[in-house]
């Protein structure tokens, strides 16, 4: 059994406001699951390019007195109960990443059936202890008063300006008239504050409410989208048994199929355990073994995708940082563990009705639809690389972790687990250690590795060495039951130790 007896409550996430919401709820007597839900609501305000009530995600929960469970509230394909006809038209928007360009597909037709709101409310009903109004309050306050996004989030807003320029509502939030969005700019979303008020008061139970569902479906179809009343009223949060394996004497618990991130991480760890790590930490032999395993897992996964199974993106021409994902990890003083990853894609540029909720563009994410857009049947849970994870080891603190970063999620979490379990590094050192990622054509290498090891690696691999640390390589936010916590600096991570939190 892991050492998860009562200890300090700790939080790690992607923005100080997100973490602060979790802290506020813990200090009010809430548990880790209340805190994760409060953080999720607040991330929709403080991390608006990464998460939204209109997106989807997963929460891996391990109550101190019960088994772990995965709450799957990722998005569904839309169109249930609708007619056939031609596939709806997506709107291409070009986003410039430094010297590279990427076309995103947005607009009403890019919106999948949202899951985050349903997921948060489901988790709260099942495992929460505070009244819902108290859990929603930090997010409502942030939406009404405004949040300074800070350099990391503001940079993503600037990057996605072509998408936010699509509609008047999004422009009002993120596109100033006379200049680029600034690091110190404050985002206020009064419509979302009113919607959160209604949720906290019990006046709105979710997007499945008949009047709200009817309005959103009519709005979608009138604009060329595919959302139907049946999509919204029929959406279900699914409770799944997690995928459990062992590595280096520890139990690794992660996200199961039909999502594929957890299975790929498990497969990579199995290969490493069977073949060995190749050499000491930081050596060329170690890096080459990690690269070999990541390449096998990635390329094998893509081959299965080409046969219509287990789909992922085709190899990109250059690194593409899909930025629309974030993570929150929480442990409370009773040892309850919550690991939650959520995504809004790159956003559709659309707000849902008068709610202030930013809709996802996951039906326009090419990496999730390799066979082509709008080819899947309606009502299907879309696959995901997201992999909230827990680590339990005899005599050692229990750990909750996860990452944003699209395809880099599997690489980031695999390498953090190896550093933590095989190499015995501290949680902070394991997260901060430079990473590599196989993108299908090149081995992408973070700066900070021994140049001799990188040179040895380059003798066998097509290597691209980055000049600076970047959120491309994920953002692993992690906590442990002994109070250790780390917010990945690659994604503006923030942490907090909660004083005097109740059980």
BAPA-77114 format. One line per 10 residues: their letters; for each residue x, y, z of C-alpha. Coordinates in nm, 2 decimals, m for minus. Layout:
BEGIN
a> X Y Z  ...
END
This chain:
BEGIN
xxxxxxxxxx> 0.00 0.00 0.00  0.13 0.35 m0.08  0.20 0.59 0.19  m0.12 0.79 0.16  m0.22 0.84 0.53  m0.35 1.18 0.63  m0.10 1.45 0.54  m0.09 1.79 0.38  m0.34 1.89 0.11  m0.16 2.00 m0.21
xxxxxxxxxx> m0.27 2.12 m0.56  m0.08 2.16 m0.89  m0.24 2.32 m1.20  m0.19 2.55 m1.49  m0.28 2.89 m1.35  m0.27 3.05 m1.01  m0.65 3.13 m1.02  m0.72 2.76 m1.11  m0.51 2.64 m0.82  m0.65 2.91 m0.59
xxxxxxxxxx> m1.01 2.79 m0.66  m0.91 2.44 m0.54  m0.74 2.58 m0.23  m1.04 2.79 m0.14  m1.27 2.48 m0.16  m1.03 2.27 0.04  m1.00 2.53 0.31  m1.38 2.55 0.33  m1.38 2.17 0.42  m1.42 2.03 0.07
xxxxxxxxxx> m1.24 1.72 m0.04  m1.01 1.66 m0.34  m1.30 1.60 m0.58  m1.47 1.92 m0.48  m1.14 2.09 m0.54  m1.08 1.94 m0.88  m1.43 2.04 m0.99  m1.39 2.39 m0.86  m1.05 2.41 m1.05  m1.22 2.28 m1.36
xxxxxxxxxx> m1.49 2.55 m1.35  m1.22 2.82 m1.29  m0.99 2.70 m1.56  m1.27 2.79 m1.80  m1.21 3.15 m1.70  m0.84 3.16 m1.63  m0.72 2.91 m1.90  m0.98 2.99 m2.17  m0.77 2.87 m2.46  m0.71 2.53 m2.29
xxxxxxxxxx> m1.03 2.44 m2.12  m1.40 2.52 m2.12  m1.73 2.40 m1.99  m1.80 2.33 m2.36  m1.50 2.09 m2.39  m1.44 1.74 m2.26  m1.21 1.55 m2.03  m1.14 1.28 m1.78  m1.11 1.27 m1.40  m0.92 0.98 m1.24
xxxxxxxxxx> m1.04 0.96 m0.87  m0.91 0.74 m0.59  m1.10 0.79 m0.27  m0.90 0.71 0.04  m1.15 0.45 0.13  m1.23 0.30 m0.21  m1.11 0.18 m0.55  m1.00 0.42 m0.82  m1.25 0.51 m1.10  m1.22 0.71 m1.42
xxxxxxxxxx> m1.50 0.96 m1.50  m1.50 0.98 m1.88  m1.67 1.31 m1.99  m1.49 1.36 m2.32  m1.69 1.48 m2.62  m1.92 1.28 m2.85  m1.97 1.31 m3.22  m2.28 1.52 m3.29  m2.58 1.45 m3.52  m2.79 1.20 m3.33
xxxxxxxxxx> m3.15 1.22 m3.45  m3.05 1.45 m3.74  m3.09 1.40 m4.11  m2.82 1.30 m4.36  m2.71 1.52 m4.64  m2.37 1.67 m4.71  m2.11 1.70 m4.44  m2.12 2.05 m4.28  m1.86 2.30 m4.38  m1.57 2.38 m4.15
xxxxxxxxxx> m1.40 2.72 m4.15  m1.02 2.71 m4.20  m0.82 2.96 m4.00  m0.44 2.99 m4.03  m0.24 3.03 m3.71  0.12 3.13 m3.72  0.37 2.95 m3.49  0.68 3.16 m3.53  0.80 3.06 m3.87  0.55 2.78 m3.92
xxxxxxxxxx> 0.18 2.79 m4.01  m0.10 2.56 m3.92  m0.46 2.56 m4.05  m0.72 2.50 m3.78  m1.08 2.41 m3.87  m1.33 2.60 m3.66  m1.68 2.74 m3.67  m2.02 2.58 m3.59  m1.95 2.26 m3.77  m1.64 2.20 m3.56
xxxxxxxxxx> m1.83 2.17 m3.23  m1.86 1.82 m3.07  m2.11 1.74 m2.80  m1.97 1.90 m2.48  m1.89 1.69 m2.18  m1.71 1.90 m1.92  m2.01 2.06 m1.75  m2.19 1.72 m1.73  m1.87 1.57 m1.60  m1.81 1.82 m1.32
xxxxxxxxxx> m2.16 1.80 m1.20  m2.16 1.42 m1.21  m1.83 1.40 m1.01  m1.97 1.65 m0.76  m2.28 1.45 m0.71  m2.09 1.12 m0.67  m1.79 1.22 m0.46  m1.82 1.58 m0.35  m1.91 1.70 0.00  m1.96 2.08 m0.02
xxxxxxxxxx> m2.28 2.24 m0.16  m2.25 2.30 m0.53  m2.28 2.68 m0.49  m1.96 2.69 m0.29  m1.78 2.48 m0.54  m1.89 2.71 m0.83  m1.83 3.03 m0.64  m1.46 3.09 m0.72  m1.52 3.05 m1.09  m1.83 3.28 m1.08
xxxxxxxxxx> m1.63 3.54 m0.90  m1.34 3.52 m1.14  m1.57 3.55 m1.44  m1.74 3.85 m1.30  m1.44 4.04 m1.16  m1.20 3.93 m1.43  m0.87 3.74 m1.44  m0.53 3.85 m1.55  m0.43 3.57 m1.78  m0.05 3.63 m1.75
xxxxxxxxxx> 0.22 3.58 m2.01  0.16 3.21 m2.08  m0.21 3.22 m2.14  m0.19 3.57 m2.31  0.05 3.43 m2.56  m0.19 3.16 m2.66  m0.47 3.42 m2.69  m0.25 3.61 m2.93  m0.17 3.30 m3.12  m0.54 3.21 m3.16
xxxxxxxxxx> m0.66 3.56 m3.25  m0.77 3.44 m3.60  m1.01 3.20 m3.43  m1.13 3.44 m3.17  m1.20 3.70 m3.44  m1.46 3.47 m3.59  m1.76 3.61 m3.38  m1.85 3.92 m3.20  m1.87 3.75 m2.86  m1.52 3.60 m2.88
xxxxxxxxxx> m1.38 3.93 m3.01  m1.52 4.11 m2.72  m1.34 3.88 m2.48  m1.01 3.84 m2.65  m0.95 4.08 m2.94  m0.89 4.44 m2.83  m0.97 4.70 m3.10  m0.64 4.88 m3.11  m0.36 4.63 m3.02  m0.27 4.27 m2.95
xxxxxxxxxx> m0.39 4.10 m2.64  m0.15 4.20 m2.36  0.01 3.99 m2.08  m0.16 4.22 m1.82  m0.50 4.22 m1.99  m0.79 4.11 m1.78  m1.06 3.89 m1.92  m1.41 3.93 m1.78  m1.70 3.71 m1.89  m2.02 3.84 m1.73
xxxxxxxxxx> m2.24 3.60 m1.93  m2.04 3.30 m1.80  m2.07 3.45 m1.44  m2.45 3.46 m1.48  m2.45 3.10 m1.61  m2.24 2.98 m1.32  m2.48 3.16 m1.08  m2.77 2.96 m1.23  m2.57 2.64 m1.20  m2.48 2.70 m0.84
xxxxxxxxxx> m2.84 2.79 m0.75  m2.97 2.47 m0.92  m3.16 2.66 m1.18  m2.96 2.50 m1.46  m2.87 2.13 m1.44  m2.66 2.12 m1.75  m2.68 2.15 m2.13  m2.93 1.87 m2.13  m3.20 2.10 m1.97  m3.48 2.09 m2.24
xxxxxxxxxx> m3.51 2.47 m2.30  m3.13 2.52 m2.31  m3.08 2.21 m2.53  m3.34 2.32 m2.77  m3.19 2.67 m2.80  m2.84 2.55 m2.85  m2.95 2.29 m3.11  m3.15 2.55 m3.31  m2.86 2.79 m3.30  m2.61 2.53 m3.41
xxxxxxxxxx> m2.82 2.40 m3.70  m2.91 2.75 m3.82  m2.53 2.83 m3.84  m2.44 2.51 m4.02  m2.35 2.29 m3.72  m2.47 1.94 m3.63  m2.56 1.96 m3.26  m2.91 1.82 m3.19  m3.14 1.81 m2.89  m3.08 1.43 m2.88
xxxxxxxxxx> m2.70 1.49 m2.86  m2.74 1.72 m2.56  m3.01 1.53 m2.37  m2.86 1.19 m2.44  m2.50 1.27 m2.34  m2.38 1.04 m2.06  m2.07 1.06 m1.83  m1.92 0.71 m1.82  m1.76 0.56 m1.52  m1.48 0.33 m1.62
xxxxxxxxxx> m1.25 0.08 m1.45  m0.90 0.23 m1.48  m0.61 0.06 m1.66  m0.38 m0.08 m1.39  m0.02 m0.21 m1.45  0.30 m0.24 m1.25  0.63 m0.08 m1.32  0.95 m0.07 m1.11  0.76 m0.20 m0.80  0.48 0.05 m0.83
xxxxxxxxxx> 0.12 0.03 m0.94  0.04 0.27 m1.23  m0.32 0.36 m1.27  m0.43 0.55 m1.58  m0.70 0.62 m1.84  m0.84 0.30 m2.01  m0.97 0.25 m2.36  m1.16 0.36 m2.56  m0.91 0.65 m2.51  m0.56 0.55 m2.60
xxxxxxxxxx> m0.31 0.76 m2.41  m0.30 0.54 m2.10  m0.27 0.22 m2.31  0.03 0.37 m2.50  0.20 0.48 m2.18  0.15 0.13 m2.03  0.29 m0.03 m2.35  0.60 0.19 m2.34  0.67 0.11 m1.97  0.63 m0.26 m2.05
xxxxxxxxxx> 0.88 m0.24 m2.33  1.13 m0.05 m2.11  1.09 m0.31 m1.83  1.15 m0.60 m2.07  1.45 m0.45 m2.25  1.61 m0.23 m1.98  1.68 0.14 m1.99  2.00 0.10 m2.20  2.23 0.31 m1.99  2.27 0.56 m1.70
xxxxxxxxxx> 2.05 0.87 m1.67  2.12 1.13 m1.93  2.34 0.90 m2.14  2.31 0.86 m2.52  2.23 0.50 m2.47  1.94 0.58 m2.23  1.81 0.85 m2.47  1.83 0.61 m2.76  1.64 0.34 m2.57  1.37 0.59 m2.47
xxxxxxxxxx> 1.35 0.71 m2.83  1.33 0.35 m2.97  1.03 0.27 m2.74  0.85 0.59 m2.81  0.89 0.54 m3.18  0.76 0.18 m3.17  0.46 0.28 m2.96  0.39 0.58 m3.18  0.44 0.42 m3.52  0.26 0.10 m3.43
xxxxxxxxxx> m0.03 0.31 m3.30  m0.04 0.51 m3.63  m0.04 0.19 m3.84  m0.34 0.06 m3.65  m0.50 0.40 m3.72  m0.44 0.36 m4.09  m0.65 0.04 m4.07  m0.94 0.23 m3.90  m0.85 0.12 m3.55  m0.71 0.33 m3.27
xxxxxxxxxx> m0.68 0.65 m3.48  m0.42 0.92 m3.44  m0.27 1.19 m3.66  m0.05 1.11 m3.96  0.31 1.22 m3.91  0.33 1.60 m3.90  0.56 1.79 m4.13  0.70 1.98 m3.84  0.62 2.01 m3.46  0.27 2.12 m3.40
xxxxxxxxxx> 0.17 2.23 m3.05  m0.19 2.16 m3.00  m0.23 2.39 m2.70  m0.59 2.33 m2.60  m0.54 2.10 m2.30  m0.47 2.15 m1.93  m0.44 1.94 m1.61  m0.51 1.97 m1.24  m0.38 1.73 m0.96  m0.51 1.74 m0.61
xxxxxxxxxx> m0.45 1.54 m0.29  m0.64 1.63 0.03  m0.56 1.58 0.39  m0.74 1.25 0.40  m0.54 1.10 0.11  m0.81 1.13 m0.15  m0.65 1.17 m0.50  m0.78 1.35 m0.80  m0.61 1.38 m1.14  m0.81 1.56 m1.41
xxxxxxxxxx> m0.72 1.65 m1.77  m0.95 1.86 m1.99  m0.94 2.01 m2.34  m1.13 2.25 m2.56  m0.92 2.18 m2.87  m0.81 2.51 m3.01  m1.17 2.65 m2.96  m1.43 2.70 m3.23  m1.46 3.08 m3.20  m1.82 3.02 m3.10
xxxxxxxxxx> m1.99 3.09 m2.76  m2.29 2.87 m2.67  m2.60 3.07 m2.67  m2.60 3.34 m2.41  m2.40 3.13 m2.16  m2.05 3.27 m2.23  m1.92 2.92 m2.26  m1.66 2.88 m2.54  m1.74 2.58 m2.76  m1.48 2.33 m2.86
xxxxxxxxxx> m1.36 2.26 m3.22  m1.29 1.89 m3.17  m1.48 1.79 m3.48  m1.23 2.00 m3.67  m0.91 1.86 m3.50  m0.74 1.67 m3.78  m0.53 1.45 m3.55  m0.85 1.30 m3.40  m1.01 1.24 m3.74  m0.75 1.08 m3.96
xxxxxxxxxx> m1.01 0.92 m4.19  m1.16 1.27 m4.26  m1.39 1.51 m4.10  m1.75 1.41 m4.01  m1.69 1.04 m4.12  m1.77 0.89 m3.78  m2.13 0.79 m3.68  m2.32 1.02 m3.45  m2.30 0.96 m3.07  m1.95 0.81 m3.06
xxxxxxxxxx> m1.71 0.90 m2.79  m1.41 1.06 m2.96  m1.07 0.91 m2.88  m0.82 1.10 m2.68  m0.45 1.10 m2.58  m0.53 1.24 m2.23  m0.41 1.02 m1.95  m0.46 1.13 m1.59  m0.25 0.90 m1.39  m0.19 0.78 m1.03
xxxxxxxxxx> 0.12 0.60 m0.89  0.09 0.38 m0.58  0.40 0.21 m0.43  0.46 0.03 m0.10  0.62 0.26 0.15  0.62 0.56 m0.08  0.40 0.86 m0.12  0.11 0.82 m0.36  0.13 1.05 m0.67  m0.13 1.21 m0.89
xxxxxxxxxx> m0.01 1.35 m1.22  m0.12 1.43 m1.58  m0.03 1.65 m1.87  m0.16 1.86 m2.15  0.01 1.85 m2.49  m0.19 1.63 m2.74  0.04 1.36 m2.88  0.32 1.47 m2.65  0.12 1.36 m2.34  0.23 1.00 m2.38
xxxxxxxxxx> 0.59 1.09 m2.41  0.59 1.34 m2.12  0.41 1.11 m1.87  0.62 0.80 m1.97  0.95 0.99 m1.91  0.83 1.14 m1.58  0.73 0.79 m1.46  1.07 0.65 m1.56  1.25 0.93 m1.38  1.03 0.89 m1.07
xxxxxxxxxx> 1.02 0.51 m1.05  1.33 0.38 m1.22  1.57 0.66 m1.14  1.44 0.75 m0.80  1.43 1.12 m0.87  1.22 1.36 m0.67  0.88 1.46 m0.81  1.01 1.80 m0.91  1.33 1.67 m1.07  1.13 1.41 m1.26
xxxxxxxxxx> 0.90 1.68 m1.41  1.18 1.92 m1.49  1.42 1.67 m1.66  1.45 1.75 m2.03  1.24 1.53 m2.26  1.23 1.38 m2.61  0.94 1.31 m2.84  0.92 1.11 m3.16  0.68 1.28 m3.40  0.69 1.02 m3.67
xxxxxxxxxx> 0.97 1.18 m3.87  1.20 1.35 m3.62  1.31 1.30 m3.26  1.23 1.63 m3.10  1.48 1.71 m2.82  1.44 1.96 m2.54  1.74 2.18 m2.45  1.94 2.10 m2.14  2.06 1.74 m2.22  2.43 1.65 m2.22
xxxxxxxxxx> 2.56 1.76 m2.56  2.77 1.44 m2.59  2.46 1.23 m2.53  2.27 1.43 m2.79  2.55 1.39 m3.04  2.55 1.02 m2.98  2.17 1.02 m3.03  2.20 1.22 m3.36  2.42 0.95 m3.50  2.12 0.71 m3.52
xxxxxxxxxx> 1.82 0.94 m3.52  1.70 1.24 m3.72  1.72 1.48 m3.43  1.58 1.83 m3.40  1.72 2.01 m3.09  1.51 2.29 m2.96  1.67 2.62 m2.86  1.43 2.68 m2.57  1.20 2.50 m2.34  0.85 2.50 m2.48
xxxxxxxxxx> 0.49 2.38 m2.40  0.52 2.15 m2.70  0.68 1.90 m2.46  0.37 1.89 m2.24  0.29 2.02 m1.89  0.30 1.76 m1.62  0.13 1.90 m1.30  0.18 1.66 m1.01  0.12 1.62 m0.64  0.20 1.36 m0.38
xxxxxxxxxx> 0.06 1.26 m0.04  0.38 1.38 0.14  0.32 1.74 0.02  0.55 1.73 m0.28  0.40 1.92 m0.57  0.52 2.06 m0.90  0.36 2.27 m1.17  0.54 2.22 m1.50  0.71 2.55 m1.60  0.66 2.45 m1.96
xxxxxxxxxx> 0.29 2.53 m1.92  0.30 2.80 m1.65  0.24 2.56 m1.37  0.13 2.68 m1.03  0.11 2.49 m0.70  m0.01 2.54 m0.34  0.03 2.37 0.00  m0.30 2.40 0.18  m0.27 2.48 0.55  m0.53 2.34 0.79
xxx> m0.74 2.17 0.52  m1.00 1.94 0.66  m1.03 1.56 0.58
END
